[in-house]
Amino acid sequence: MVKIGIIGAGRIGKVHLKSLSYFVHDAQVTAVADPFMNEDTEKLVKSYGVKNVYTDYRKIIEDPDIDAVFICSSTDTHASISVEAINAGKHVFCEKPIDHTTEKIADVQAALDKHPVKFQVGFNRRFDHNFAAIRAAVDEGKIGQPHIVKITSRDPEPPRPEYIAVSGGMFLDMTIHDFDMASFLVNSDIEEVYVESAVLVDPAIGEQGDVDTAIITMKMSDGALVVIDNSRKAAYGYDQRAEVFGSKGTVMTTNDKLSSAVVADKNGITGEKPLYFFLERYMESFSTEEQAFVKAIEDNTDTPVSIHEGLMAVKAGLAAKLSVKEHRPVKISEIK
């Protein structure tokens, strides 16, 4: 039984608490820490059978009975807490991104070089049943050599403008999943990024120095070309689709819905809208990625999403920001 401490009891911390408690049978959450822990959150945490609730995360890192930590705190703390946990000999599951800078990610790598614990980045979409099916078709050679990858990723509602100031902007808080997905679907690193972007959803986002709509084209190291389209607001719900076109065929996915029922009558043909947001759409993927992390600990094998994947997605996000600023294609090798 892998004993786990969760650092951060906000939205994503609660997702992992619920999923680990209900669906990962070889793990037990024994402690949760959050500097803003209040009575309601503490009550919720303890309802899952968690014995220890703290405001100081260091109590989790110092606990010799805890094998692994889930870092679900604010992004600006991910790297530093990862280093502390690694130095303490804890296995680490770190929510994305590891950091907004490559320098701090390098600090995490240096700690891992000294302490070979397990480290996994929380790119849960790799474990989604739809996208995993695309990757399986690619691996099995069903579509031949990948030529074109298309990824559509549109949120149902934009974030609050003040969130932009701490999130790193759209490319590091939203598109980062799509950068990782492009690499995952064709098992190849990104080589070059070019962005056309605009502020079409909320002028307040533009006032924060960010964009809310983008078309991103990329070149992959295996030669494939990628197109990502992003929007902060899709009126019909959470739009998450992908396609890989290759020399022998194509494989694509549609949106998950509450049902596939379609009503046809004199007024037209109608069906369900996509599931509303990531909690509805991707909940199963969280438990699948957690199971993979726990299994890597138990079997002493590599985690499926390493620090390399975490670093490459951040580099792509930084390249995208530079592409917007300088209006040119940016090679990943330019991001030091």
N, C-alpha and C positions, 0 to 999 in steps of 0.2 A: 504494500500500500504506500503510494507516494503522498507524503504530507505536504500541503501547499499553503502558502500565505499569499494573500492578495493585497497589493499596495495600491490604494485608490478605490474609493467606493462610489464613484460617479456612475454615469450611465453604462460605460463599457465594463467597469468593475462589477456592477450588478449583473450584467449579462454573463460574465464568466462565472460569477458565484452561483447563479442559477443553473447554468449549463453543467459546470463541474459537479454540483451537488446531485443533479438528477440523472445525468447521462454518462458520466465517466466513473465507472465502478471501481477502477483501480487507483482512484485518487480521493483524498479527503481534505477539504479546506478546514484548517484548524485555527486560522487567524486572519483578520482583516484589519487594515490600518488606513486611516484617512485623517488629515489634519483638521478637516471640517466635519468630523463625525458628530452627528446630532442624535437626539433621542430616537427619532423615527427611523433613521438609518441603522442605528444600533439594534433596534427591535427587529428590523427586517433581516439584518445579518444573522442574528441569533436564531431566527425562525428556521434557518437552514442548518441548525445544529452546530454553528461555529462557536467555539468556547471563548476565544480570546479576541477582544475588540480594542484597538488602540487608536490614539491620535498620532503617535510617533512610530513611523514605519521601521525605525532601527530596531525596535523590539522584535520584529519579524526576522530581520537579518541576523540578529544575535541569538535567536532561538535555535539551539542545537538539534531539536527534534523536527524542524522544518527542512524538507529536502529541496523544495523549489519555490520560487516566487513568481507571481504574475504581476508585472508592472503595468498598471492601468491608471497611473497618475497623469498629471498634466505633461504635455510633450516636452517642455523645457527641463523636466526632471528625469526623463527616461534614461539618458546616457549616464548621468552621475549615479543614479540608484542602481543601474545595471552594473557599473564598475564596483560599487560597494558590495552588491550581492555576489558577484563573481569572486571577488577577493575573499569573501567569507565562505566560499566553497558551495554556494547554492546554484542549482540549475535555474536558468532564467527564461521565462516567456515574456517578451517585451512587445507591447502593442506598438503599432506603426505610428509615426516614423520613429526610428531610434533617436534621431535628433534632426534638426534642420541644417546642421553643419557637418561636413565630412571630418573636420578635426575632432569633434567629440565622438563620432563613430569610430575613429581611429583609436581613441582612448579605450573604448570598449574592446576593440580587437586586441589591443596590447594586454588588457587584463585577461582575455581568453587565451592568449599565447602563454601566459604564466599559469593559468588555472584551467585545465581542459574540461570544464563543465559543459553541460548541454545548453545551447542558446538557440531560441527560436523566435522569429519575428512574426507578429500577428497579422499576416496577410490571409485572412480567412476565406477570401473569394477563391483561392486555389482549391479549397475543399468543398466548394459548391458542387452539387451533383451535375448541373448543366455544364459548367466550365471544365470539370473533371472529365466529362464525357467527350468534350472536344479534344482535350489533351490525349485521351486514350486513343481516339481515332487517328490523331497525328502520329503517336508512337507506334501504332500498329500498321502504319503505312497506307491506310485506307484512302487518303487524299493525295498521296505522293509527296513531292517536295513542296513545302509551303511557299506560296508566292505573295499572297495578299492577306492581311489580317485586318478585320474591321471590328472596332469595339465602340458600342454606344453606351454611354453612362450619363444619365440625367437624373438629378434629384427632384423630388416632388415640390420642395420649397427651398428657397435660399436661406442661408444662415443669417443670424443677426449681424449687421455690419461690424459691431464691436468684436465679434468672434474672429473676423479676418485679421485683426491686429495681432492676435496670439497664435493663429492657426498656421501661419506661414503662407497663407494664400491658397487659391484653388489648386495649384499644381502640387502642393505639398500636403494638403489635407484631403483632397478629393481625387484628383487625377493620379495621385501616387498609387492608388489601387489599380488603375488602368495601365500604368507603366509596368507594374509588376505582372499584371495579367498578360500583357503582350509577351513578356519574357517567358512566362509560364506556358502559354498556349503552344509556342513553337520551340521551347527549350533553348532559347538563344538570348544573348545579351543585346541591349540597345547600343547602337553605335552613333546615331545622329538624330537630333530632334529639331523640328521646325514648327513654329506656332503662328497661326492667325487667330487673333482674339478680339473680343469686344465686351462692352458693358451694355447689355440689352435687357437685363432683368431688373436690376435695382441700381439707380445712380449712386446710392450711398456706398455700395461696394466699390465703385470706381473712386469715390472720394477717399477710400482707405488705401488706394493705390493698387487695387486688385482688379481682376476681370471676372465675369460670370458666364461667359460663353466662349468656346474655343474649338477650333479644328486643329488637330496635331497630326503631323506626318512624321514617320520615323523610318530609319533604316536599321535592320537587325544584322548581327554578325553573320548569320547564315544566309544573308541576301534577301530575306523577306522584307516586304514593304508593309507598313502599318498606318492605318488611319483611325484616330480616336476622335469622337465628337462628344463634347461635354456641354451640359447646360445646368445651371443652378436651379432651374424651375421647369418641370414638365407638368402641364396642367392636368394630365390624365394619370399621373402617378409615377412610381419609381421605374425608370426604363433601363433595363440591364440586359443587353444582348451582345452576342459576339459571333463572328464567322471567321473560319480559316479556309481560304481558297488555295488549292494546290494543283499540281501537274496532273493528278488523276481524278480530281473531284473537289467537293466542298463539304464542310460540316458547319452547321450553324445552330444556334439556340434561340428560342423565343422567351418572352417574359413568363415568370411564374404567376399564376392567378389563383384565386380562391377555387375556381372550377373551370373546366374547359367547355362548359355548357354554352351553347349559342342559341339564341332565340330568333327565329325568323317569322315575321308576320307582315301585315300590309304596310306597317310603318318603316320596315327595313330589317336589317340583320344586326343584332347586338349581342355583346358578350361582356364578361367581367373586365374591369380595368386591372392593370398590374397590381401586385401587392404593394402596399403604400410606401414602406420605407425599409431600411436595412434590417431592422429587428424582425419584421415579418418575412422579408425575403431571404435573409441569410442565417436565421437562427440555427438551423441544422448544421451549417458549416462551422459554427463556433465549436460545437461539441466534437465534430470530426477532427478539427485541428488540435483541440485539447487532447483527444485520445492519441493522436500521432505524437504529441510532445511527451506524454506519459509513457508511451510505448518505447520511445527512444531512450528514456531514462532507464526503464526496466530492462531493456535488451542491450543497453550500451551501444546504440547505433547512432548514426548521424540524424539530426533533426531534418525534416523536409524543407524548412525555410530558414536558411542560415543567415549569418550577418552579411554575407556577400550579397544576397538578394535584397536585404534591407538597405545596404549601401548603394547598390545600383539604382534602386527606385528613387532614392533621395538625389542622386546625381542627375537622374533624368528630370526630376522636378526643378532642380537648380538650373539645368540646361534650358528647360522650357521658359523659366523666368528670364534668363539671359537672352533667349531668342525673341521674346516679346520686347525687351528693352532695346535690343540692337537690330531687330527685324532682319534676322538672318538665320540660316541653319547653324546649329551648335553641335560640335562633336562631343561626346561624353568624355573623351580624353582631355578636353579643355578644362573640365571640372576637377580641380586638384583636391 
